[in-house]
Amino acid sequence: MAGPVVSIVIPCFNRAHCVERAIASIVAEQAVDHEILIVDDASTDGLADKVAALGFPTVSYFRMETNRGPSAARNFAIGAARGDWIALLDSDDVWLPGKLARQLEHTRAQGVAACSTWYVNDFADSGRRVECRPVPPTRSVDILLHGNQYGLGSTLLARREIFAQVGPFSEDLRRMEDAEWLARYLRSHEFGVVPETLALVSAVPVHLNRCGGQVFLDCAAAFHRHLAPEFRQLTPSFRRRYEAAEFDWAAQAFLREGKWRDGFACMARSLMRTPLRSPGILLSYCDALFGSNLASRAASLRARLARRRAGADTAGGGSAGRA
Protein backbone atom coordinates (compact mmCIF):
# COMPACT_ATOMS: atom_id res chain seq x y z
CA MET A 1 0.00 0.00 0.00
CA ALA A 2 1.32 3.42 -0.93
CA GLY A 3 2.38 5.67 1.92
CA PRO A 4 1.07 9.17 2.63
CA VAL A 5 2.34 12.18 0.72
CA VAL A 6 3.52 13.99 3.87
CA SER A 7 4.66 12.74 7.26
CA ILE A 8 4.10 15.41 9.91
CA VAL A 9 6.49 15.28 12.85
CA ILE A 10 5.45 16.67 16.25
CA PRO A 11 7.95 16.36 19.13
CA CYS A 12 6.24 16.72 22.49
CA PHE A 13 7.40 17.23 26.05
CA ASN A 14 4.69 17.93 28.64
CA ARG A 15 2.35 19.50 26.10
CA ALA A 16 -0.86 17.61 26.87
CA HIS A 17 -2.59 20.95 27.37
CA CYS A 18 -2.00 22.20 23.80
CA VAL A 19 -1.28 19.26 21.47
CA GLU A 20 -4.95 18.93 20.47
CA ARG A 21 -4.88 22.44 19.01
CA ALA A 22 -1.80 21.60 16.94
CA ILE A 23 -3.30 18.36 15.61
CA ALA A 24 -6.64 20.02 14.82
CA SER A 25 -4.86 22.60 12.67
CA ILE A 26 -3.37 19.74 10.61
CA VAL A 27 -6.66 17.96 10.16
CA ALA A 28 -8.11 21.20 8.78
CA GLU A 29 -5.69 20.81 5.85
CA GLN A 30 -7.91 18.03 4.39
CA ALA A 31 -6.52 18.32 0.85
CA VAL A 32 -3.12 16.62 1.45
CA ASP A 33 -2.79 12.93 2.32
CA HIS A 34 -0.73 12.75 5.51
CA GLU A 35 0.27 10.89 8.65
CA ILE A 36 1.01 12.49 12.01
CA LEU A 37 3.90 11.17 14.08
CA ILE A 38 3.87 12.34 17.70
CA VAL A 39 7.05 11.59 19.63
CA ASP A 40 6.62 11.90 23.39
CA ASP A 41 10.01 12.95 24.79
CA ALA A 42 9.42 11.27 28.20
CA SER A 43 6.56 13.56 29.27
CA THR A 44 5.10 13.35 32.77
CA ASP A 45 1.78 15.12 32.21
CA GLY A 46 -0.41 12.33 30.81
CA LEU A 47 0.33 13.12 27.17
CA ALA A 48 -0.17 9.49 26.07
CA ASP A 49 -3.71 9.38 27.51
CA LYS A 50 -4.51 12.75 25.95
CA VAL A 51 -3.41 11.67 22.47
CA ALA A 52 -5.28 8.35 22.76
CA ALA A 53 -8.46 10.14 23.83
CA LEU A 54 -8.37 12.42 20.81
CA GLY A 55 -8.92 9.49 18.46
CA PHE A 56 -7.46 11.03 15.32
CA PRO A 57 -7.02 8.13 12.84
CA THR A 58 -3.90 9.50 11.14
CA VAL A 59 -1.95 9.87 14.41
CA SER A 60 0.81 7.46 15.46
CA TYR A 61 2.19 7.87 18.98
CA PHE A 62 5.74 6.98 20.06
CA ARG A 63 7.31 7.40 23.48
CA MET A 64 10.98 7.86 24.33
CA GLU A 65 12.05 6.43 27.67
CA THR A 66 14.36 9.32 28.55
CA ASN A 67 14.19 13.00 27.66
CA ARG A 68 16.62 13.54 24.79
CA GLY A 69 15.48 16.85 23.33
CA PRO A 70 13.62 17.93 20.18
CA SER A 71 16.37 16.90 17.75
CA ALA A 72 16.34 13.28 18.91
CA ALA A 73 12.53 13.21 18.86
CA ARG A 74 12.38 14.58 15.32
CA ASN A 75 15.11 12.21 14.11
CA PHE A 76 13.22 9.23 15.54
CA ALA A 77 10.03 10.27 13.75
CA ILE A 78 11.82 10.90 10.45
CA GLY A 79 13.25 7.40 10.67
CA ALA A 80 9.74 5.98 11.14
CA ALA A 81 8.09 8.19 8.49
CA ARG A 82 6.47 6.69 5.39
CA GLY A 83 5.75 9.88 3.45
CA ASP A 84 7.72 11.31 0.55
CA TRP A 85 7.88 14.63 2.41
CA ILE A 86 8.61 15.57 6.03
CA ALA A 87 6.84 18.52 7.64
CA LEU A 88 7.63 19.84 11.11
CA LEU A 89 5.16 21.24 13.63
CA ASP A 90 5.92 22.13 17.24
CA SER A 91 3.27 21.00 19.69
CA ASP A 92 2.36 24.52 20.86
CA ASP A 93 2.01 25.98 17.34
CA VAL A 94 -0.70 25.81 14.69
CA TRP A 95 -0.89 25.82 10.92
CA LEU A 96 -3.25 27.95 8.92
CA PRO A 97 -5.46 26.26 6.29
CA GLY A 98 -3.78 25.30 3.03
CA LYS A 99 -0.20 25.34 4.35
CA LEU A 100 0.96 21.96 3.05
CA ALA A 101 -0.78 22.35 -0.31
CA ARG A 102 0.85 25.74 -0.87
CA GLN A 103 4.28 24.43 0.09
CA LEU A 104 4.01 21.44 -2.22
CA GLU A 105 3.04 23.78 -5.05
CA HIS A 106 6.00 26.03 -4.22
CA THR A 107 8.55 23.20 -4.27
CA ARG A 108 7.31 22.09 -7.68
CA ALA A 109 7.28 25.61 -9.10
CA GLN A 110 10.72 26.56 -7.72
CA GLY A 111 12.40 23.17 -8.09
CA VAL A 112 13.58 23.08 -4.46
CA ALA A 113 13.76 20.13 -2.09
CA ALA A 114 12.79 22.12 1.01
CA CYS A 115 10.94 25.31 1.91
CA SER A 116 9.38 27.24 4.75
CA THR A 117 6.65 29.90 4.90
CA TRP A 118 5.98 33.30 6.38
CA TYR A 119 4.54 33.05 9.88
CA VAL A 120 3.37 35.04 12.89
CA ASN A 121 5.25 35.05 16.21
CA ASP A 122 2.69 35.03 19.02
CA PHE A 123 4.12 36.42 22.30
CA ALA A 124 1.57 35.15 24.81
CA ASP A 125 3.27 36.97 27.71
CA SER A 126 2.47 40.36 26.22
CA GLY A 127 -0.28 39.66 23.68
CA ARG A 128 2.01 40.95 20.94
CA ARG A 129 1.97 39.36 17.49
CA VAL A 130 4.74 39.96 14.97
CA GLU A 131 4.54 38.82 11.37
CA CYS A 132 7.80 37.33 10.09
CA ARG A 133 8.46 37.53 6.36
CA PRO A 134 11.92 36.04 5.76
CA VAL A 135 13.44 36.01 2.30
CA PRO A 136 14.99 32.81 0.94
CA PRO A 137 18.60 32.41 2.11
CA THR A 138 21.13 31.75 -0.62
CA ARG A 139 24.28 30.94 1.39
CA SER A 140 24.85 28.91 4.53
CA VAL A 141 26.47 31.91 6.22
CA ASP A 142 23.19 33.82 5.81
CA ILE A 143 21.87 31.88 8.81
CA LEU A 144 24.47 33.63 10.98
CA LEU A 145 24.24 37.02 9.27
CA HIS A 146 20.45 37.31 9.36
CA GLY A 147 19.56 35.23 12.40
CA ASN A 148 17.29 32.28 13.02
CA GLN A 149 14.28 33.87 11.34
CA TYR A 150 12.72 30.94 9.47
CA GLY A 151 10.70 29.24 12.23
CA LEU A 152 11.55 25.82 10.82
CA GLY A 153 10.16 23.97 13.84
CA SER A 154 6.69 24.66 12.45
CA THR A 155 7.26 25.75 8.84
CA LEU A 156 9.74 23.30 7.31
CA LEU A 157 8.69 20.98 4.50
CA ALA A 158 11.49 18.85 3.02
CA ARG A 159 11.86 15.73 0.92
CA ARG A 160 12.49 12.74 3.17
CA GLU A 161 15.65 11.70 1.31
CA ILE A 162 17.21 15.13 1.98
CA PHE A 163 17.80 14.12 5.58
CA ALA A 164 19.99 11.25 4.39
CA GLN A 165 22.01 13.68 2.25
CA VAL A 166 22.30 16.61 4.68
CA GLY A 167 22.21 14.56 7.88
CA PRO A 168 19.76 14.50 10.79
CA PHE A 169 19.16 17.24 13.34
CA SER A 170 22.16 17.54 15.66
CA GLU A 171 21.25 15.92 18.96
CA ASP A 172 23.86 17.85 20.94
CA LEU A 173 21.81 21.01 20.30
CA ARG A 174 18.80 21.62 22.52
CA ARG A 175 18.20 24.95 20.81
CA MET A 176 19.09 26.43 17.41
CA GLU A 177 19.05 22.91 15.97
CA ASP A 178 16.80 24.01 13.12
CA ALA A 179 19.11 26.88 12.12
CA GLU A 180 22.14 24.60 12.23
CA TRP A 181 20.40 22.02 10.02
CA LEU A 182 19.36 24.72 7.53
CA ALA A 183 22.93 26.02 7.29
CA ARG A 184 24.17 22.52 6.45
CA TYR A 185 21.37 22.14 3.90
CA LEU A 186 22.33 25.42 2.21
CA ARG A 187 25.87 24.23 1.60
CA SER A 188 24.58 22.14 -1.30
CA HIS A 189 20.89 22.91 -1.92
CA GLU A 190 18.56 25.81 -2.70
CA PHE A 191 15.82 26.71 -0.22
CA GLY A 192 12.42 28.29 -0.83
CA VAL A 193 10.07 30.44 1.23
CA VAL A 194 6.35 30.59 0.46
CA PRO A 195 5.43 34.31 0.61
CA GLU A 196 2.26 33.72 2.60
CA THR A 197 1.60 33.65 6.34
CA LEU A 198 0.71 30.02 7.02
CA ALA A 199 1.69 29.30 10.64
CA LEU A 200 1.16 30.78 14.10
CA VAL A 201 4.26 30.21 16.25
CA SER A 202 4.30 30.52 20.04
CA ALA A 203 7.22 32.82 20.80
CA VAL A 204 9.04 33.07 24.11
CA PRO A 205 11.28 36.07 24.83
CA VAL A 206 14.83 35.18 25.81
CA HIS A 207 14.27 36.38 29.38
CA LEU A 208 11.41 33.85 29.79
CA ASN A 209 13.15 30.92 28.08
CA ARG A 210 13.22 27.86 30.31
CA CYS A 211 16.67 26.69 29.16
CA GLY A 212 19.34 26.90 31.83
CA GLY A 213 22.49 28.95 31.43
CA GLN A 214 24.70 25.91 30.93
CA VAL A 215 22.39 24.70 28.14
CA PHE A 216 22.90 28.04 26.36
CA LEU A 217 26.68 27.76 26.69
CA ASP A 218 26.83 24.12 25.63
CA CYS A 219 24.60 24.75 22.61
CA ALA A 220 26.63 27.79 21.59
CA ALA A 221 29.83 25.74 21.69
CA ALA A 222 28.27 22.93 19.62
CA PHE A 223 26.79 25.45 17.18
CA HIS A 224 30.24 26.95 16.59
CA ARG A 225 31.74 23.49 16.06
CA HIS A 226 29.13 22.40 13.53
CA LEU A 227 29.22 25.67 11.59
CA ALA A 228 32.94 26.41 11.82
CA PRO A 229 33.23 27.11 8.05
CA GLU A 230 30.43 29.68 8.29
CA PHE A 231 31.85 31.38 11.36
CA ARG A 232 35.19 31.79 9.58
CA GLN A 233 33.40 33.86 6.93
CA LEU A 234 32.22 36.48 9.44
CA THR A 235 34.03 39.76 9.92
CA PRO A 236 35.73 40.10 13.34
CA SER A 237 33.31 42.85 14.44
CA PHE A 238 30.22 40.85 13.47
CA ARG A 239 31.55 37.75 15.20
CA ARG A 240 32.12 39.74 18.40
CA ARG A 241 28.53 40.98 18.31
CA TYR A 242 27.26 37.46 17.68
CA GLU A 243 29.24 36.02 20.58
CA ALA A 244 28.16 38.90 22.85
CA ALA A 245 24.52 38.00 22.19
CA GLU A 246 25.21 34.35 23.04
CA PHE A 247 26.76 35.34 26.38
CA ASP A 248 23.81 37.69 27.02
CA TRP A 249 21.37 34.79 26.67
CA ALA A 250 23.45 32.56 28.94
CA ALA A 251 23.87 35.34 31.52
CA GLN A 252 20.15 35.98 31.72
CA ALA A 253 19.43 32.25 32.11
CA PHE A 254 21.98 31.91 34.92
CA LEU A 255 20.53 34.95 36.70
CA ARG A 256 17.01 33.48 36.48
CA GLU A 257 18.39 30.32 38.09
CA GLY A 258 19.95 32.34 40.89
CA LYS A 259 23.46 31.43 39.75
CA TRP A 260 24.81 34.93 40.21
CA ARG A 261 28.49 34.18 39.78
CA ASP A 262 27.97 32.41 36.45
CA GLY A 263 25.51 35.05 35.31
CA PHE A 264 27.79 38.01 36.00
CA ALA A 265 30.73 36.14 34.47
CA CYS A 266 28.82 35.71 31.21
CA MET A 267 27.70 39.34 31.37
CA ALA A 268 31.34 40.41 31.68
CA ARG A 269 32.34 38.23 28.71
CA SER A 270 29.57 39.84 26.67
CA LEU A 271 30.64 43.37 27.64
CA MET A 272 34.24 42.58 26.70
CA ARG A 273 33.05 41.91 23.15
CA THR A 274 30.61 44.82 22.76
CA PRO A 275 30.82 47.42 25.56
CA LEU A 276 28.06 49.63 24.10
CA ARG A 277 24.67 48.05 24.79
CA SER A 278 21.13 48.81 23.68
CA PRO A 279 18.44 49.75 26.23
CA GLY A 280 16.56 46.54 25.32
CA ILE A 281 19.44 44.37 26.56
CA LEU A 282 19.54 46.27 29.83
CA LEU A 283 15.80 45.74 30.31
CA SER A 284 16.22 42.03 29.63
CA TYR A 285 18.86 41.84 32.37
CA CYS A 286 16.48 43.59 34.76
CA ASP A 287 13.81 41.02 33.90
CA ALA A 288 16.23 38.16 34.58
CA LEU A 289 17.32 39.66 37.90
CA PHE A 290 13.96 40.79 39.28
CA GLY A 291 11.40 38.63 37.46
CA SER A 292 9.87 41.66 35.77
CA ASN A 293 8.52 41.93 32.23
CA LEU A 294 10.04 45.24 31.15
CA ALA A 295 11.53 44.06 27.85
CA SER A 296 8.24 42.67 26.54
CA ARG A 297 6.31 45.74 27.68
CA ALA A 298 8.81 48.00 25.95
CA ALA A 299 8.56 45.95 22.75
CA SER A 300 4.76 46.12 22.87
CA LEU A 301 4.90 49.89 23.39
CA ARG A 302 7.26 50.30 20.43
CA ALA A 303 4.93 48.19 18.28
CA ARG A 304 1.88 50.29 19.27
CA LEU A 305 3.72 53.53 18.57
CA ALA A 306 4.87 52.20 15.18
CA ARG A 307 1.29 51.25 14.26
CA ARG A 308 0.07 54.66 15.40
CA ARG A 309 2.71 56.43 13.30
CA ALA A 310 1.89 54.24 10.31
CA GLY A 311 -1.80 55.07 10.71
CA ALA A 312 -1.05 58.76 10.97
CA ASP A 313 1.13 58.62 7.86
CA THR A 314 -1.60 56.80 5.94
CA ALA A 315 -4.25 59.25 7.05
CA GLY A 316 -2.01 62.19 6.19
CA GLY A 317 -1.26 60.77 2.77
CA GLY A 318 -4.95 60.17 2.14
CA SER A 319 -5.86 63.73 3.12
CA ALA A 320 -3.16 65.13 0.91
CA GLY A 321 -4.33 63.00 -1.98
CA ARG A 322 -7.93 64.21 -1.61
CA ALA A 323 -6.78 67.83 -1.43
N, C-alpha and C positions, 0 to 999 in steps of 0.2 A: 504494500500500500504506500502510495506517495506521501511524503511528509508535508508539513505545513510550509507556507511560503516564508513566514517569519517566526522565529523563536524569540520571545520577549523575556528578558532576564531581569528579575527583581530580587536583589539581595535584601535581606531583612534582619534587623536586630532590634528586638523589643519594639516592634511597630504594629502590634495588634490593633491599636487604636486608630490607625490610618490606612492600613493596607487595603481595606475594602474600597476606599475612595480611589486608590491608584488602579485597582483591578477594574472597577466600574468604568473608568475612563478609557481603558483598553477595549472593553466589550462594546462600547459605543462606536468603535471604529467600524465594525460590521463588515465592511467591504473587503478586508484583507484576511485571508486564511492564516491562522496563527495558533501557536501554543504559548502558554505562560508558564515559565519555570521560576518558582519561588524557592529561594535557598535561605533557610533559616540558619543564621550564623550563631547558633547556640543561645537563642532567646530564652528569657525566663518569665515572660508575661502571658503565656497561654496562646502564643501565635499559632501553633499547630491546630488547636481546637477552633480558633477563629477562622482559619482558612478552610478547615473541613466543613464548618457550619455554613460557609458562604455557598458552597455547592456549585461553583462555576465549572462546567464540564471541560474546559480547555486548560485548567490549572493542574500542574504537577507540583507536588510539594517535596522538598528534600531538606533534611536536617543535618547540620554539621555538629559533631560532638563537642568541639571546642571552638571558641570564638577566634577566628583567623582574619577577620577584616573583609572589607568589600571586594578587594581584588581576588582573594581566594574564593569567595562566594560566586563572583561572576565567572571566574575561570572554571569552576566546577560545573556551572550551568551551561557554559559554552561547550564543554566536553560532552554534556548529555543532550545537547540540542539536536533536533532533526531538521530544522528549517534551513533554507538556502541563505537566509539573512538572519543576522543577530541585531536585535534592538534592545537598548538599555532603558530601564525606568527605575528610578529610586522610589522606595516604598512610601515616601511622604510627598511625592510629586504627582501631577496629573497631566495627561495629554489632552489636547483639544481635538475635536472631531476632524477626521481626515488626515491626521499626521502621517501615518504609515503610507497611505496611498500617495500623498504628495511627495514623500521622500523617495518612494520607488519610482515615481515618474521622473524625479529630478536625477536620480542616478542613471536612468536610461538616457535622458536628454543630454546630460553632461559627460557621460562615459566615465563616471567615477565609481570606485568600489566602496566608498563610505561617504556619509554626509551627516550634517546636523541641521538644526533649524534655528530661527529666531525664537526667543522665549521671554517670559516675564519672571523676574526675581521677585518673590513675595516675602517681604520682611514682616513676619507675624508679630515681632516684638514692638514694631512701631506702626504697623498698618500701611507701610510704604510699599508701593509696587514700582519696579523699574523695568522698562522694556529693554532687552539686550538684543542688539542687531549686529552681531559680528560679521565681518567680511571673511571670505574664504582665505585661509592662510596658504602661502605658496612655498614657504621654506620652514624647515624644522625649527630654526632659531626664532621664527615669529612667535612661537609659544612662549619664549622668554621675553621677547621685546614687547609683546602686546598683552601678556597676562593670560590667565586661565579663564577665558571669556566665552567658551563654547558650550558649557553646561552639558558635557557629554554623558554624564550619569543618567540623564533623562532625555537626551536628544539624539544620541548616536544610533545610526543604522549602518551596518557594515556587512559585507559578504562574509559568510562563515569561514571560508578558506583563507581570508586575509589574516585571521589570527594565527594560522599556521605559518604564514610568511613573515609577519611583523613580530610575532611572539605574543604571549598572553599578557594580562595586566601584571605589573610587578608586585609581588606579594610582600615585599619589604617596605611598601609605601601604604600607609593608612590614610593618606591624604595626597592630593595632587596626582593620584595614579592615572586619572583620565588624561591629564595634560601630558604626562610623561609618555603614555602610550601613543597619543596623537603625534608627538614630536618624532617618535620612532617611525610611525606610519609615514610621515611627511618626508622622510629621508628617501623614499622610493616610490611614493604614490601621490596622486592629486586628490584633494579633498573638496567636497562641495558643501554649501550652506543654502538651505531652502529659504528664500527671503519672505517668509511668513511666520507669524508668531503662532506656534503650535504646541507649546508646553508651558505649564505653570510650575515653577521651581521654588521650593521652600528654601529661603536664603537665611543664613545665620551670620550675623556680624562676627568679626574675629573675636571681639571681646566677650561674646557669648558662646563661642565654640567650646565643645566639651572635651576636646583633645587636651591632654596634659602637655606641659612644657617640654618634657623629654621626648614625647611623640613628635612635636614640631621639629626639634633638633635632629632626631634620628631620620625623619622623613626628608629634611633638607639635605642631610649628608648623602642619603641614598639618591635623591633627585640629582644632585651634582655628579655623583658617580655615573649614573645612567646616561646623563646628557652632557658628559664632559666635552664632546666635540662642539656642541652648541654653546656651552659656556665660554669656550675658547674664542668664539666669534664676537663676544661682547666687548665693547670698549671698557677700559678700566673704570671710568666714572659710572657707567651704567651698572657694571657688576657690583660696585660698591653700594649703589642704591638698592639693588636687588637683595644683596646680602643683609643690608640694614633692615629691610622690610621683614626678612626671615627672622632676624633676631628680635624685632619688635613683636612678632606673633608669639615667639617662644617666651619672651619676657612677660607679656600679658597673661599667658597661660600659667606660668609659674606663680605670678602674683595672685591670680585667682585661687590657686591651690594653697596659698599661704607660704610658699617657698620663697621667702624674701631674698635670701642670698643669691639663689639662682636667677631670680627675676631681675634684680638690680645688676647682676653680672651680664646678663644678656642685653639689658638696656645700655650698659656702658659699651658693649661691643658694637651695638647699633650706632651709638653716638660717635664712636671712633670712625665709623665709615661715612656718616653724613651728619655733621654737627647741627646743621640748620634743619629744624623740623617744622612740619605744618601744624596748625592748631588742631586738626582732626586727630593726629597721632597723640597729642597731649591729652585730648578728651578721652581717647581710648584707654590711655594709661590710668586716668582717673576712674574710669569705669571698672577696670581690672582691680584697682586698689580698694575702691569703696563700694563696689556693687551697684553703681549708678548706671544710668542709661543716657549719658550726655551725648555720646557720639551719634547714636541713632536719632535722638531728638534734633540734634544740629543738622543731620542729613535730611530729616523730614522738613525742617524749616527751610533749608536751602531749596528743596524740591518745590515747596509751596511758593516761595518767592519767585523761583524760575517760572512756574506756571502763571503766576500773576503778571510777571513782566511780559511773558509771551502773549497773554491775553490782552494786555494793554497795547502791545505793539500791533497785534492783529486789529484791535478796535481802532487804533489810530490810523492804521493803513487804510481800513475800510472807510473811515470818515474822510480821509484825504481823497480817496478814490471817488467818493460821491460828490465831493466839492468840485 
